[in-house]
Amino acid sequence: MSPPLEFRTYSDYRIPPLQFEQERNAHSRSPGDRSLLQKWSIEDILNRFSQRPQAETKGSGDSEEALKESDLEDLEKKGDEGTLVTWDGDNDPQNPLNWSYSRKWIGTWLVSCFTFISPLASTMVAPALDTIADDFDIESDFMRMFVMAIFLLGFAVGPFVIGPLSEVFGRVKVLQLCNLWFLVFNGLCGFARNKDEMLAFRFLSGMGGSAPQAIGQGILADIWTKEERGLGSAIYGLMTWLGPAIGPIAGAFCTHFTTWRWVFWATSLFSIAIQALAIFFLSESYGPYLLRQKAKKLRNKTGDMSLKTEHDQKSVGQMLSKALVRPFVMLFTQPAIISISVYRAFFYGVMYLVLSTFPEVWEDEYDMEVHIASLNYLSLGIGFFIGLFLTGHLQDWLYARLKTLYNTAEGKPEYRIPPMLLGGVLSPAGLLTYGWAVQAHTHWIVPDVGAAIFACGLIVIFQCAQNYLIDAYTTHAASAAGAAAFLRTMAGFSFPLFADRMYDALEWGWGNTLLAGVSFVLGLPAAWALWVFGERIRARSKYCSG
């Protein structure tokens, strides 16, 4: 056997040409290798390719073992394209997909908590809007609603920048910096002295608060396999929806017993607590970023500047410019993202429209006090929990079942679609129940049941759509999420603004019948189209993972 090699750089040691060529060829015959890039791990480079020092080689007297200067130059030319650094095998513990379950669940819960905070802040102000309007002399109903909705405008803009930044600088750094931005400007809302300051601080806090929406799905794609992702994604999605449901309850009690300013200060304090936990327990999960850091450490250790990853670009500037453009390109060129985004955007907008009607329904129609009326938001939370139960294990079980049924080694994103049909029926049914019960002024439990059914359908739809995007665009999941989040949050921003006029014209029953009809017509055909044509659509995309 050959003696163990002590490889550092080409200039440090002379390597037997024949032996080097044999070793290199043995490591470059992987499927899909389209160049002289060798797929070597750290252990390959540091341990397998090593060679006796130059002085020892010279003393061996073996002319074949002595590398001529022309041979060395030739080998350096052949290696100009670099050595590809990858994970150390399929079971590399540094690969986030191989993390322990405890570490994965810690990451999932922390990201879910971040995701809970910003939707909480978006609606927590709702019960305080009348008080804020009195303090700042806001007379227009439109402008009063705009104080709540402008947060979602920042929510729509942020992901276009935040998602791509996480694919260049890592998920955790960007998430924590954006959360810091959010808690600062959200806290400043509590110190606002006039309408203009409130609107500016709300918009800026919304931009920072959009980070979990832009990055969270990417983190789930980083750490969970397709077969395991259902429950973790369901918990993440539940937090996205629990925030808007719990926010008004907390806001009502804060406003009733203290002051509306504590609505903002309380959320910032909660955000600080989650930030502190994340500093100690949330690890970086983005594979390409971790591999780039791995290659950088290896270059410093070996002195071999040819070491690179398949994700490397020539400069950070090129990586950043490409990443920032990607969500815009994906939004307008990817039919799968367009269809999913429009589908989710409508239901997200309807949810915020329904949320905006709760104060009028419970305080005016049912004559409840503000803090008591806010408890009706619990009906949405109950619906979300039921939806979580339906989709959490069901998605994983159905995904595995369809793999067996169609005899495929790898599952397809389309295997996430079937439960969307259930959600497409439940949400319209809930809207009809809620609207006509309010118009008939039935017992308060009936509209609450309708709201719960509506919420259950929503989370089923959103969980399936979310997992479809993660499966289809795994590597660029954050960019895909950013593109989808734009339309969704723009709908959440705009729908409440026309709620009053719609219900004034159509009243509660026919207004919700209109929403239910559009939901039904949009929901079922969209799910069917993705099931039938989704694979062909993805096959034409350069961004899709499979």
LUMDRENLUM-469759 format. One record per residue (C-alpha): residue number from 1; x, y, z; residue in three letters. Coordinates in steps of 0.001 Angstrom, whole numbers. Example, Ala and Ser with C-alpha at 12.3 -4.5 7.8 and 13.67 -1.06 7.14 Angstrom:
<recs>
1, 12300, -4500, 7800, ALA
2, 13670, -1060, 7140, SER
</recs>
This chain:
<recs>
1, 0, 0, 0, MET
2, 1076, 3570, -542, SER
3, 2276, 5426, 2524, PRO
4, -223, 7891, 4010, PRO
5, -123, 11211, 2188, LEU
6, 181, 14568, 3953, GLU
7, -1359, 16811, 1365, PHE
8, -1439, 20568, 1931, ARG
9, -896, 22495, -1296, THR
10, 705, 21681, -4597, TYR
11, 3639, 23938, -3810, SER
12, 4306, 22456, -360, ASP
13, 4743, 18840, -1469, TYR
14, 5599, 16917, -4613, ARG
15, 2977, 14331, -5412, ILE
16, 3661, 11260, -7567, PRO
17, 1882, 12064, -10836, PRO
18, 542, 8553, -11432, LEU
19, -725, 8172, -7883, GLN
20, -2286, 11635, -7889, PHE
21, -4026, 10994, -11186, GLU
22, -5393, 7660, -9935, GLN
23, -6682, 9190, -6720, GLU
24, -8182, 12158, -8517, ARG
25, -9928, 10024, -11112, ASN
26, -11325, 7771, -8394, ALA
27, -12946, 10784, -6751, HIS
28, -14232, 12550, -9853, SER
29, -16376, 9773, -11326, ARG
30, -19571, 10733, -9542, SER
31, -22794, 11047, -11581, PRO
32, -23466, 14572, -12670, GLY
33, -19792, 15618, -12462, ASP
34, -19467, 17911, -15452, ARG
35, -15921, 19216, -14925, SER
36, -12657, 18535, -13128, LEU
37, -14266, 19501, -9825, LEU
38, -13463, 16745, -7335, GLN
39, -16210, 15979, -4821, LYS
40, -14023, 15695, -1746, TRP
41, -14986, 16218, 1876, SER
42, -12758, 17673, 4589, ILE
43, -11631, 14228, 5654, GLU
44, -10780, 13352, 2046, ASP
45, -8638, 16426, 1676, ILE
46, -6880, 16356, 5021, LEU
47, -6457, 12610, 5463, ASN
48, -6686, 10775, 2175, ARG
49, -4574, 13113, 50, PHE
50, -1398, 13490, 2018, SER
51, 2214, 12988, 928, GLN
52, 5630, 12773, 2437, ARG
53, 7481, 16098, 2552, PRO
54, 9588, 17193, -390, GLN
55, 12888, 16423, 1299, ALA
56, 11846, 12840, 2021, GLU
57, 10677, 12375, -1567, THR
58, 13952, 13623, -2951, LYS
59, 15830, 11186, -807, GLY
60, 13911, 8195, -2017, SER
61, 15940, 7896, -5202, GLY
62, 12884, 6864, -7141, ASP
63, 12810, 8942, -10330, SER
64, 9125, 8169, -10936, GLU
65, 8288, 9542, -7498, GLU
66, 9991, 12853, -8211, ALA
67, 7597, 15362, -9713, LEU
68, 9088, 17647, -12332, LYS
69, 8254, 21312, -12419, GLU
70, 6421, 20860, -15718, SER
71, 4307, 18050, -14190, ASP
72, 3476, 20229, -11180, LEU
73, 2407, 23106, -13414, GLU
74, 266, 20745, -15463, ASP
75, -1476, 19394, -12356, LEU
76, -2129, 22911, -11094, GLU
77, -3751, 23783, -14414, LYS
78, -5957, 20719, -14213, LYS
79, -7040, 21726, -10736, GLY
80, -7740, 25355, -11622, ASP
81, -11465, 24799, -11376, GLU
82, -11084, 23898, -7720, GLY
83, -11884, 21113, -5331, THR
84, -15540, 20752, -4394, LEU
85, -16209, 20596, -655, VAL
86, -19322, 18697, 413, THR
87, -20690, 17019, 3521, TRP
88, -18636, 14220, 5081, ASP
89, -20932, 11464, 3866, GLY
90, -24672, 10967, 4181, ASP
91, -24524, 10880, 7987, ASN
92, -22441, 14006, 8558, ASP
93, -23730, 15408, 11895, PRO
94, -23012, 18943, 10683, GLN
95, -25658, 18544, 7986, ASN
96, -28863, 20015, 9504, PRO
97, -30871, 17130, 8055, LEU
98, -28866, 14838, 10378, ASN
99, -29399, 16869, 13542, TRP
100, -30898, 15072, 16518, SER
101, -34677, 15279, 16882, TYR
102, -34315, 17386, 20021, SER
103, -32193, 19929, 18174, ARG
104, -34620, 19993, 15248, LYS
105, -37616, 20537, 17523, TRP
106, -35863, 23304, 19455, ILE
107, -35220, 25064, 16154, GLY
108, -38789, 24478, 14986, THR
109, -40344, 25853, 18191, TRP
110, -38077, 28905, 18313, LEU
111, -38786, 29790, 14691, VAL
112, -42491, 29221, 15348, SER
113, -42344, 31618, 18310, CYS
114, -40716, 34269, 16121, PHE
115, -43494, 33636, 13606, THR
116, -46126, 34061, 16327, PHE
117, -44929, 37517, 17403, ILE
118, -45372, 39562, 14233, SER
119, -48950, 38442, 13363, PRO
120, -49766, 39016, 17028, LEU
121, -48535, 42598, 16682, ALA
122, -50460, 43066, 13443, SER
123, -53885, 42537, 15072, THR
124, -53229, 43320, 18730, MET
125, -53876, 46956, 17943, VAL
126, -57395, 46272, 16574, ALA
127, -59362, 46743, 19847, PRO
128, -57383, 49919, 20574, ALA
129, -58069, 51612, 17242, LEU
130, -60936, 53769, 18556, ASP
131, -58845, 54926, 21518, THR
132, -55850, 55693, 19300, ILE
133, -58120, 57551, 16867, ALA
134, -59448, 59711, 19722, ASP
135, -55935, 60504, 20998, ASP
136, -54590, 61416, 17532, PHE
137, -57767, 63070, 16181, ASP
138, -58261, 60476, 13420, ILE
139, -61817, 60958, 12141, GLU
140, -61791, 58884, 8944, SER
141, -62793, 55227, 9280, ASP
142, -60418, 54430, 6427, PHE
143, -57465, 56055, 8185, MET
144, -58360, 54355, 11461, ARG
145, -58233, 50969, 9741, MET
146, -55049, 52051, 7960, PHE
147, -53271, 52242, 11334, VAL
148, -53712, 48477, 11621, MET
149, -53264, 47620, 7934, ALA
150, -50047, 49549, 7276, ILE
151, -48144, 46981, 9344, PHE
152, -48995, 44441, 6640, LEU
153, -47725, 46786, 3949, LEU
154, -44282, 46583, 5555, GLY
155, -44899, 42859, 5926, PHE
156, -45287, 42610, 2135, ALA
157, -42145, 44555, 1252, VAL
158, -39715, 42973, 3719, GLY
159, -39554, 39376, 2405, PRO
160, -38256, 40476, -994, PHE
161, -35036, 41556, 700, VAL
162, -34956, 39414, 3841, ILE
163, -35443, 36027, 2170, GLY
164, -32553, 36437, -283, PRO
165, -30283, 37919, 2413, LEU
166, -30751, 34732, 4448, SER
167, -29515, 32680, 1484, GLU
168, -26295, 34709, 1389, VAL
169, -25517, 35471, 5043, PHE
170, -27336, 32592, 6739, GLY
171, -30814, 32253, 8211, ARG
172, -30130, 32893, 11893, VAL
173, -28128, 36126, 11593, LYS
174, -30712, 37742, 9346, VAL
175, -33626, 36493, 11462, LEU
176, -32204, 37863, 14689, GLN
177, -31171, 41219, 13226, LEU
178, -34624, 41692, 11698, CYS
179, -36300, 40757, 14965, ASN
180, -34180, 43381, 16703, LEU
181, -35356, 45907, 14099, TRP
182, -38967, 44873, 14741, PHE
183, -38886, 45109, 18525, LEU
184, -37253, 48566, 18429, VAL
185, -39770, 50167, 16049, PHE
186, -42711, 48299, 17556, ASN
187, -41677, 49663, 20967, GLY
188, -41445, 53144, 19477, LEU
189, -45118, 52877, 18431, CYS
190, -45889, 53037, 22133, GLY
191, -44110, 56409, 22298, PHE
192, -45768, 57849, 19184, ALA
193, -47034, 61419, 19678, ARG
194, -49148, 61781, 16536, ASN
195, -50693, 59903, 13615, LYS
196, -47692, 60293, 11308, ASP
197, -45239, 58854, 13809, GLU
198, -47572, 55930, 14470, MET
199, -47904, 55122, 10772, LEU
200, -44141, 55370, 10155, ALA
201, -43227, 53175, 13124, PHE
202, -45920, 50628, 12249, ARG
203, -44645, 50329, 8684, PHE
204, -41001, 49933, 9762, LEU
205, -41873, 47393, 12447, SER
206, -43834, 45435, 9839, GLY
207, -40758, 45231, 7618, MET
208, -38690, 43756, 10442, GLY
209, -41526, 41518, 11574, GLY
210, -41763, 39907, 8143, SER
211, -38477, 38025, 8657, ALA
212, -39997, 34885, 10246, PRO
213, -42501, 34673, 7396, GLN
214, -39697, 34959, 4832, ALA
215, -37138, 32718, 6555, ILE
216, -39142, 30282, 8680, GLY
217, -40181, 28002, 5825, GLN
218, -36581, 27888, 4644, GLY
219, -35411, 26719, 8071, ILE
220, -38007, 23943, 8077, LEU
221, -36791, 22855, 4640, ALA
222, -33206, 22860, 5954, ASP
223, -33745, 20573, 8943, ILE
224, -36647, 18235, 8087, TRP
225, -36871, 15641, 5342, THR
226, -39979, 15616, 3174, LYS
227, -41380, 12603, 5025, GLU
228, -40906, 14271, 8445, GLU
229, -41857, 17823, 7624, ARG
230, -45629, 17666, 8078, GLY
231, -45940, 18050, 11864, LEU
232, -43178, 20648, 12208, GLY
233, -44676, 22663, 9379, SER
234, -48123, 22385, 10960, ALA
235, -46839, 23828, 14258, ILE
236, -45106, 26635, 12399, TYR
237, -48289, 27339, 10435, GLY
238, -50405, 27232, 13580, LEU
239, -48304, 29997, 15148, MET
240, -48782, 32081, 12007, THR
241, -52538, 31926, 12552, TRP
242, -52733, 31933, 16334, LEU
243, -51065, 35343, 16411, GLY
244, -53943, 37155, 14654, PRO
245, -56461, 35274, 16824, ALA
246, -54830, 35907, 20210, ILE
247, -53605, 39434, 19429, GLY
248, -56975, 41183, 19696, PRO
249, -57727, 39452, 23013, ILE
250, -54442, 40614, 24532, ALA
251, -54888, 44072, 23005, GLY
252, -58394, 44447, 24403, ALA
253, -57376, 43588, 27950, PHE
254, -54277, 45813, 27738, CYS
255, -56376, 48725, 26534, THR
256, -59149, 48129, 29071, HIS
257, -56964, 47784, 32158, PHE
258, -53891, 49920, 31275, THR
259, -53304, 51995, 28145, THR
260, -53132, 51302, 24415, TRP
261, -49373, 52012, 24571, ARG
262, -48799, 48768, 26446, TRP
263, -50143, 46938, 23378, VAL
264, -46801, 47718, 21720, PHE
265, -44519, 47574, 24724, TRP
266, -45800, 44140, 25748, ALA
267, -45116, 42606, 22319, THR
268, -41611, 44078, 22250, SER
269, -40846, 42629, 25681, LEU
270, -42075, 39221, 24528, PHE
271, -39919, 39548, 21424, SER
272, -36870, 40271, 23586, ILE
273, -37455, 37037, 25514, ALA
274, -37610, 34955, 22319, ILE
275, -34542, 36739, 20973, GLN
276, -32569, 35824, 24095, ALA
277, -33509, 32148, 23786, LEU
278, -32604, 32102, 20101, ALA
279, -29120, 33513, 20760, ILE
280, -28288, 30430, 22825, PHE
281, -30345, 27667, 21235, PHE
282, -31047, 28455, 17550, LEU
283, -28318, 27140, 15244, SER
284, -27614, 28074, 11651, GLU
285, -29373, 25639, 9316, SER
286, -28846, 26801, 5731, TYR
287, -26760, 24080, 4062, GLY
288, -25042, 26157, 1343, PRO
289, -23990, 28778, 3903, TYR
290, -22619, 26103, 6259, LEU
291, -20678, 24521, 3397, LEU
292, -19213, 27887, 2434, ARG
293, -18067, 28361, 6023, GLN
294, -16649, 24832, 5981, LYS
295, -14684, 25532, 2803, ALA
296, -13417, 28825, 4252, LYS
297, -12087, 27105, 7385, LYS
298, -10481, 24436, 5240, LEU
299, -8768, 27012, 3026, ARG
300, -7336, 28690, 6117, ASN
301, -6173, 25338, 7481, LYS
302, -4641, 23900, 4313, THR
303, -3671, 26991, 2378, GLY
304, -5372, 25511, -692, ASP
305, -7360, 28405, -2169, MET
306, -8915, 26177, -4834, SER
307, -11316, 24658, -2304, LEU
308, -14887, 25737, -2991, LYS
309, -18516, 24610, -2790, THR
310, -20966, 24180, -5625, GLU
311, -22844, 27207, -4272, HIS
312, -19883, 29619, -4430, ASP
313, -19948, 32679, -6628, GLN
314, -17026, 34907, -7547, LYS
315, -17956, 37526, -4967, SER
316, -20463, 38281, -2222, VAL
317, -21754, 41109, -4398, GLY
318, -22664, 38719, -7191, GLN
319, -24320, 36323, -4768, MET
320, -26290, 39151, -3171, LEU
321, -27416, 40760, -6421, SER
322, -28556, 37407, -7789, LYS
323, -30372, 36527, -4567, ALA
324, -32164, 39893, -4370, LEU
325, -33460, 39603, -7915, VAL
326, -34536, 35965, -7530, ARG
327, -37858, 36503, -5646, PRO
328, -39058, 39017, -8255, PHE
329, -38127, 36645, -11073, VAL
330, -39794, 33713, -9319, MET
331, -42985, 35665, -8638, LEU
332, -43500, 36540, -12305, PHE
333, -42025, 33486, -14058, THR
334, -42986, 30488, -11891, GLN
335, -46559, 29317, -12564, PRO
336, -46518, 27104, -9451, ALA
337, -45667, 30080, -7240, ILE
338, -48134, 32354, -9012, ILE
339, -51042, 29929, -8595, SER
340, -50223, 29097, -4969, ILE
341, -49640, 32770, -4141, SER
342, -52943, 33975, -5599, VAL
343, -54769, 31120, -3863, TYR
344, -53232, 31859, -467, ARG
345, -53478, 35629, -916, ALA
346, -57246, 35540, -1313, PHE
347, -57819, 33442, 1810, PHE
348, -55312, 35505, 3811, TYR
349, -57103, 38681, 2780, GLY
350, -60466, 37185, 3722, VAL
351, -59100, 36237, 7136, MET
352, -58027, 39814, 7868, TYR
353, -61336, 41075, 6497, LEU
354, -63213, 38794, 8920, VAL
355, -60925, 39871, 11763, LEU
356, -61664, 43515, 10994, SER
357, -65413, 42874, 11320, THR
358, -65226, 41262, 14774, PHE
359, -65342, 44511, 16803, PRO
360, -68472, 45685, 14954, GLU
361, -70154, 42270, 15136, VAL
362, -69610, 41628, 18827, TRP
363, -69677, 45172, 20210, GLU
364, -72475, 46617, 18038, ASP
365, -74577, 43666, 16922, GLU
366, -74258, 41665, 20163, TYR
367, -73696, 44626, 22523, ASP
368, -70643, 43197, 24326, MET
369, -67982, 45211, 26122, GLU
370, -64626, 45466, 24325, VAL
371, -62651, 43035, 26491, HIS
372, -65509, 40513, 26603, ILE
373, -66122, 40791, 22854, ALA
374, -62446, 40023, 22221, SER
375, -62894, 36532, 23680, LEU
376, -64801, 35564, 20541, ASN
377, -61454, 35523, 18721, TYR
378, -60867, 32247, 20568, LEU
379, -63219, 30622, 18067, SER
380, -60573, 31198, 15402, LEU
381, -57906, 29705, 17655, GLY
382, -60037, 26594, 18227, ILE
383, -60501, 26232, 14467, GLY
384, -56764, 26528, 13927, PHE
385, -56058, 23804, 16485, PHE
386, -58551, 21459, 14838, ILE
387, -57000, 22212, 11447, GLY
388, -53553, 21511, 12873, LEU
389, -54736, 18129, 14111, PHE
390, -56177, 17310, 10691, LEU
391, -53111, 18319, 8694, THR
392, -50176, 17527, 11005, GLY
393, -50037, 13736, 10899, HIS
394, -52379, 13436, 7910, LEU
395, -49896, 15078, 5561, GLN
396, -46998, 12830, 6568, ASP
397, -49169, 9705, 6424, TRP
398, -50703, 10629, 3083, LEU
399, -47318, 11552, 1629, TYR
400, -45890, 8138, 2524, ALA
401, -49073, 6392, 1331, ARG
402, -48954, 8067, -2092, LEU
403, -45269, 7164, -2477, LYS
404, -46226, 3524, -1971, THR
405, -49307, 3757, -4161, LEU
406, -47410, 5257, -7104, TYR
407, -44266, 3191, -6389, ASN
408, -41898, 6185, -6326, THR
409, -38640, 6272, -4385, ALA
410, -38878, 10051, -3991, GLU
411, -42121, 11767, -3113, GLY
412, -43500, 14639, -5164, LYS
413, -44684, 18062, -4014, PRO
414, -48071, 17233, -5537, GLU
415, -48580, 14640, -2785, TYR
416, -49278, 17632, -497, ARG
417, -52291, 18750, -2548, ILE
418, -55231, 16387, -1715, PRO
419, -56084, 17857, 1735, PRO
420, -56445, 21267, 82, MET
421, -59743, 20019, -1343, LEU
422, -61051, 19595, 2212, LEU
423, -59951, 23105, 3134, GLY
424, -61553, 24445, -39, GLY
425, -64921, 23174, 1204, VAL
426, -64618, 24007, 4913, LEU
427, -63652, 27677, 4502, SER
428, -66669, 28682, 2353, PRO
429, -68968, 26699, 4665, ALA
430, -67622, 28610, 7667, GLY
431, -68036, 31978, 5939, LEU
432, -71676, 31222, 5106, LEU
433, -72431, 30110, 8657, THR
434, -70745, 33158, 10181, TYR
435, -72370, 35722, 7887, GLY
436, -75962, 34482, 7948, TRP
437, -75877, 33780, 11696, ALA
438, -74860, 37383, 12380, VAL
439, -77542, 38718, 10022, GLN
440, -80205, 36573, 11694, ALA
441, -78827, 37615, 15100, HIS
442, -78782, 34034, 16384, THR
443, -77149, 33025, 19654, HIS
444, -73523, 34191, 19766, TRP
445, -72227, 30606, 19656, ILE
446, -73447, 30103, 16071, VAL
447, -71246, 32805, 14458, PRO
448, -68367, 31510, 16584, ASP
449, -68894, 27990, 15202, VAL
450, -68876, 29425, 11688, GLY
451, -65653, 31309, 12398, ALA
452, -64064, 28110, 13781, ALA
453, -65008, 26118, 10649, ILE
454, -63607, 28912, 8471, PHE
455, -60342, 28936, 10453, ALA
456, -60026, 25150, 10256, CYS
457, -60288, 25255, 6478, GLY
458, -57773, 28086, 6306, LEU
459, -55009, 26246, 8124, ILE
460, -55554, 23105, 6046, VAL
461, -55180, 25140, 2851, ILE
462, -52176, 27066, 4067, PHE
463, -50301, 24065, 5440, GLN
464, -50666, 22145, 2193, CYS
465, -49709, 25142, 69, ALA
466, -46758, 25963, 2315, GLN
467, -45371, 22423, 2183, ASN
468, -45864, 22318, -1568, TYR
469, -43631, 25370, -1977, LEU
470, -41000, 24015, 423, ILE
471, -40869, 20653, -1379, ASP
472, -40783, 22207, -4836, ALA
473, -38232, 24941, -4092, TYR
474, -36176, 23457, -1244, THR
475, -32853, 25218, -1969, THR
476, -34567, 28548, -2666, HIS
477, -37390, 28056, -159, ALA
478, -36822, 31484, 1435, ALA
479, -36978, 33248, -1934, SER
480, -40099, 31306, -2879, ALA
481, -41650, 32182, 487, ALA
482, -40750, 35847, -5, GLY
483, -42379, 35900, -3423, ALA
484, -45527, 34193, -2122, ALA
485, -45649, 36389, 995, ALA
486, -45816, 39572, -1085, PHE
487, -49210, 38843, -2643, LEU
488, -50511, 37311, 575, ARG
489, -49712, 40277, 2775, THR
490, -50825, 42792, 165, MET
491, -54219, 41076, 271, ALA
492, -54155, 41144, 4084, GLY
493, -53368, 44872, 3882, PHE
494, -56042, 45799, 1332, SER
495, -59057, 43571, 2077, PHE
496, -59987, 45165, 5443, PRO
497, -59994, 48582, 3797, LEU
498, -63149, 47801, 1777, PHE
499, -64898, 45662, 4420, ALA
500, -67160, 48451, 5719, ASP
501, -68412, 49459, 2280, ARG
502, -69023, 45844, 1222, MET
503, -71083, 45014, 4310, TYR
504, -72936, 48333, 4137, ASP
505, -74021, 47408, 613, ALA
506, -74594, 43661, 986, LEU
507, -75048, 43220, 4736, GLU
508, -73542, 40304, 6632, TRP
509, -75314, 37434, 4895, GLY
510, -74848, 38312, 1244, TRP
511, -71438, 39840, 1855, GLY
512, -70121, 36560, 3235, ASN
513, -71984, 34628, 529, THR
514, -69973, 36574, -2056, LEU
515, -66721, 35730, -255, LEU
516, -67728, 32079, 113, ALA
517, -68624, 31791, -3575, GLY
518, -65290, 33199, -4722, VAL
519, -63473, 30979, -2218, SER
520, -65190, 27856, -3544, PHE
521, -64700, 28729, -7206, VAL
522, -61046, 29641, -6667, LEU
523, -60114, 26887, -4212, GLY
524, -61203, 23600, -5782, LEU
525, -60025, 24274, -9373, PRO
526, -56655, 25554, -8099, ALA
527, -56037, 22366, -6099, ALA
528, -57113, 20179, -9018, TRP
529, -54868, 22073, -11469, ALA
530, -51804, 21683, -9247, LEU
531, -52474, 17963, -8814, TRP
532, -52833, 17381, -12565, VAL
533, -50342, 19836, -14060, PHE
534, -47972, 20589, -11176, GLY
535, -45227, 18166, -12177, GLU
536, -45122, 19419, -15760, ARG
537, -45007, 23011, -14546, ILE
538, -42111, 22262, -12189, ARG
539, -40197, 20389, -14894, ALA
540, -39806, 23667, -16806, ARG
541, -38412, 25559, -13821, SER
542, -34707, 25991, -13115, LYS
543, -35465, 26776, -9459, TYR
544, -37428, 23648, -8554, CYS
545, -35762, 20877, -6576, SER
546, -37792, 18078, -8027, GLY
</recs>
